[in-house]
């Protein structure tokens, strides 16, 4: 199964923003305040950007980007407009704006005190869906023409363990609740490796409270990814028996499943 991006919640007060690599996303409220701890040169650049017409044209939930900011290790700073009274849809849109640009590296989201941070996290997770298990990667070389059509990783349905890995849920901190494997699962091959993903850290005033609030969203993202995987799997991989196995594995979550054989 394709798993959502790992999202961690950490206190903003202890973070050194200048040392954060990858991408830095700043949630900007109605007052246009930027977080503390940024170099003076960058603060001046951000102030200029926030006074520009380009930022004035950014709608709630939208974003604009500054490449190669001065004085910090990050490659880009993304300014995301999130009004104080934003609804859940706008907060998810803001998260989707971050998720659309996060790539495969590290992403740090700096969030002020806001009631919708959990919705932002859900937007990031949902936008990060990428079903690429059968796509070749740059730099891969086939030994012959026949090998060119072979997927980079083994199809997910090849495992003889049924769909045990596909029934996993992750909590808001990214930890997985793994069902106790049975004997058949113990003897079966492990799940194919997941495509490279970004690592997202959300810095906020009360990370424990936000993590608890994001728990339902994490389960929702797992369910959405599971459903989209079922839709995207080719018919020669997701056979009727494999489809039944994946649903039967969800019994470990407390779901009642009955398979009707002809």
N, C-alpha and C positions, 0 to 999 in steps of 0.2 A: 504494500500500500504506500502511496505517496503521503508523507507526513508533513504537517505544517512546519514553518520555520520556527526554530527555537527562539523564544522570547523570554528574557530575564527582566526582572524588576529590581532596581537598586536605588538607594538614596542619592538624591542629587547633591546633597551637601558635601559628600566625601569624594566627588568625582573631579578628576583633573581633565578638563575638556581639551586642553592643549595637547595632551598625549594620546587622545582617541584617534585611532586610525580608521580608514575607510570613509564612511559618510557620516555627517553630523546633521541631524534634522532638528530644527528648533520650532516648537509650537508657539506661534505668536498670537497673543490675545488682542483685545480691542485697543489697549494702550500702546501696543507696539514695543513692549519691553523685551529686551534680550537678556539672557542669563548672565550671571556674574562669572568671573574667572576667564574671560576671553581677553586676548591681547588688545591694547589700545588701537593698534592699526586695524585690526579686524572689527572692533566695535565701531570705528568710524566708517568702515566700509558697509557694515550692516545698517548703520543709521542712514547712510546715503541711499541704500537700496530700499529701505522702508519708507523713505520720503519720495521715492520715484513714482512716475506714472505707471510703470510696469507692476509695482506692488499694489497700487490703487486699483488696478484692473483685475487683481486676483480675487476671486470670489471665495466665500467661506468653504473650507474643505479643499481649496486649491493650493498651489505651491509655486514658488520660483526658486531658482538655483544659482549659486555663486560657485564657480569652479576655482580650484587651487587657492583657497583662502590663505592670507598671510598670517604667519605666526603660530600655526597649529599643524598637527600631523595629518589631519583629515584631508582627503582629496577634494571634497566638495561640501558646501553648507547648503542645506535646503531649508527655506523659510516656508512654513506651512501655516496658513491662516485658520485659526480655530477660535471663534468668538466665545466669550464667557458663557453665553446662553445657547450654545450650539446644541441641536438635538442629536439623537443617536445616529441618524442617517448622515448628517454633516460630519460627525466625528469619524464614522466609518469611511467616509469619502476622504477625509484627511489622512487616515491610515492607508487607504488605497493609493494615495498620491506618494506616500513614502514607499510602500511596497512595490510600486511600479518602477522605481528607480534604484532599488536596493542591490540588484545584481547578486553576486556570490560572496561578497566580502562582509566586513563588519559594519554595522549600522548602529549609531547611538542616537536615541531620541531624547531630547531634553524637554520635559513637560512641566509646566507650572501646575499649581494646585487647580485641578479641574475635575468635574464630576464625570466626564466622559472619556477618561484615559483608557478604561477597559474596552470601550468601543473602538478607540483608535487602534489598540492592539489587535482586535478582531479584524479590522480593515486591512492591517498589514498582513495578517496570516492568510486571509482569503485571497488577497491579490497575489500572494507568493505562490499560488498553485502552479505547478509545472510538471506536466506529464511527458517526460522525456526519456523514459526507460528504454525505448526502442530507437532513439535517435543516436546517430554517430556523433562523436565529439571531435573538435579540431585536433589534428595531430595523430589521430588513429589511422593506422595503415593496415589494410587487408593483405594477407599473403597471396591470395588469388581472387579471381572474380567471384567465386562462389562465396567467399568469406565476407564480401562487401555487403551482402544483404543480411548478415547475422547481427542481431541487436548487441549493443555494447555490453549489456548485462543480461543475464538469463531472464526469460519471461517470468513474471511473478507467479504464474499458475503452475510452473513446473514442480514446485515444492510438493512433496507428498504429505506435508503436515496439515493439509486442508488449508484453512485460511486463518490460522491462529494469529500470525502477525498482523493481519488486516483488521482485527477486532480490537486493537490497542487504542487507548485514549491517553492523551497527555494532559497533565495539569497545567496551570498557568505558568509555572516555572519551567516547563518543558520536560518534566520527568514523566516517564511512561509507567502506567499501571499494567503490568504484564501478567496475563493469566498463567496459572500453574500448568506447565506443559504435561501432556500425557506421554505414554511410552512411545506412541507412533511419532509424536512431534519431536521427541528427544533423538530418535534415530534418523530424522529427516534432515535434508540440507538446510542451512540457514537461509534467511531472507536475502534476496539480492541487494547489493549495496544501493543506497539512495544517491540520486544526483547531488552534486555539491550545492549547498544552500548557504544563504547568508546567516549571520548570527546577529540577532537584534537585542539591544539592551535599552530599556526605557528607564531613564532617570527621573524620579518624581519625589515629591515631599514625603509620601507615605506608601512605600513600595509594598508593604505587607497587605494593606487594605486594598490596594489596586490589584494585587495578585489574586486575592480572594474574589474580588468582583469579576476578574477576567476568567475565573474557572469555568463558568457556563459557556463563555465564548470559545474557550479552548476545546471543549467537548463538541460544540457546534461546528467548529472548523474541521475537527476530525471526521464528523459525520458528512460534511460537505465534500471533503476530499475522498472519502470512501465511495460516496455516490458518484462523483465525477470519474473516479477510476473505473467503476463498473461501466459507465457510459463509454469511456475512451478505449477500454481494452478491445483488441481485435477479436472477432468471432472465433478464430481458430485457437485463441488462448483462453478466452472466457467461455468455455463450453457450459452446457447445462449442468453437468455434474460439478464442475469447478465453481460455478455460480452458487449452487446449493451448498457446497462445502464452505464457501465464504460466509454465507448466511448462518449456517450451523455453528460456525465459530463464535458468532455473536451471542450464543447461549451463555458463554462465560460472563457476559455482561448483565445477565438476568433477563434477556429477551427470550420469549417463547417462540420457537421455530419448528414448523412441521413441514417436512418434505413429502410430497405426494408422489409416489412412484406409479408409473403406468404398468 
